[in-house]
Amino acid sequence: MNVVNIEDIKLADSERQPCEIWTRVMGYLRPVSEFNKGKKSEFYSRQYFTEKKAVLGCCCDHMGVAAE
């Protein structure tokens, strides 16, 4: 079995494939590339929910402990 070191893999820009990001808007999926300028800005400034932060923030805010 050959082991490939991921560090050894090099791709030229011509070999790369663009990754298209899709998101849910108003109940259906759309590619972010089709958004207008304002909607793209709104999408990239979103803050994502994490359960750990929510639980820590809920329990620790009143104790003066900052969540990560």
C-alpha distance (Angstrom), angle and dihedral (degrees) to the residues before:
residue distance angle dihedral
M1 . . .
N2 3.81 . .
V3 3.78 118.3 .
V4 3.80 115.5 -148.4
N5 3.77 118.6 -153.9
I6 3.81 107.8 -139.3
E7 3.83 88.8 -146.8
D8 3.82 89.4 64.3
I9 3.81 94.6 58.5
K10 3.78 111.4 97.7
L11 3.81 124.6 177.9
A12 3.77 127.2 -164.9
D13 3.81 116.0 -133.6
S14 3.81 88.8 -109.2
E15 3.83 89.8 59.6
R16 3.80 95.0 52.2
Q17 3.79 123.0 99.3
P18 3.82 120.1 -146.6
C19 3.78 116.4 -117.2
E20 3.79 115.0 -134.7
I21 3.81 116.6 -147.3
W22 3.80 118.0 -145.4
T23 3.79 126.5 -170.0
R24 3.77 137.8 179.2
V25 3.80 114.4 -100.2
M26 3.80 122.7 177.2
G27 3.81 91.8 -17.5
Y28 3.81 100.4 -46.5
L29 3.81 137.2 77.6
R30 3.81 121.9 -103.6
P31 3.80 133.3 170.4
V32 3.80 112.9 -107.2
S33 3.83 88.7 -135.5
E34 3.84 88.4 71.7
F35 3.82 94.2 53.8
N36 3.79 120.0 108.6
K37 3.82 119.6 -114.3
G38 3.82 94.9 -91.4
K39 3.81 95.6 46.7
K40 3.83 90.9 48.8
S41 3.80 90.1 52.3
E42 3.80 90.3 49.3
F43 3.82 91.1 48.8
Y44 3.82 94.5 50.9
S45 3.83 93.0 47.0
R46 3.83 93.5 54.3
Q47 3.78 118.7 123.7
Y48 3.77 112.8 -142.7
F49 3.79 124.5 -135.5
T50 3.78 117.3 -114.5
E51 3.76 119.6 -174.1
K52 3.81 93.5 -144.4
K53 3.80 92.5 56.5
A54 3.79 91.8 44.7
V55 3.80 93.3 52.1
L56 3.80 93.7 43.9
G57 3.79 92.5 44.9
C58 3.80 92.1 49.5
C59 3.80 96.2 48.4
C60 3.79 101.0 34.1
D61 3.81 105.8 39.4
H62 3.77 93.6 85.7
M63 3.84 91.5 46.4
G64 3.81 94.8 56.5
V65 3.81 93.6 -113.4
A66 3.80 114.4 135.6
A67 3.78 118.8 -136.3
E68 3.81 117.7 -131.3
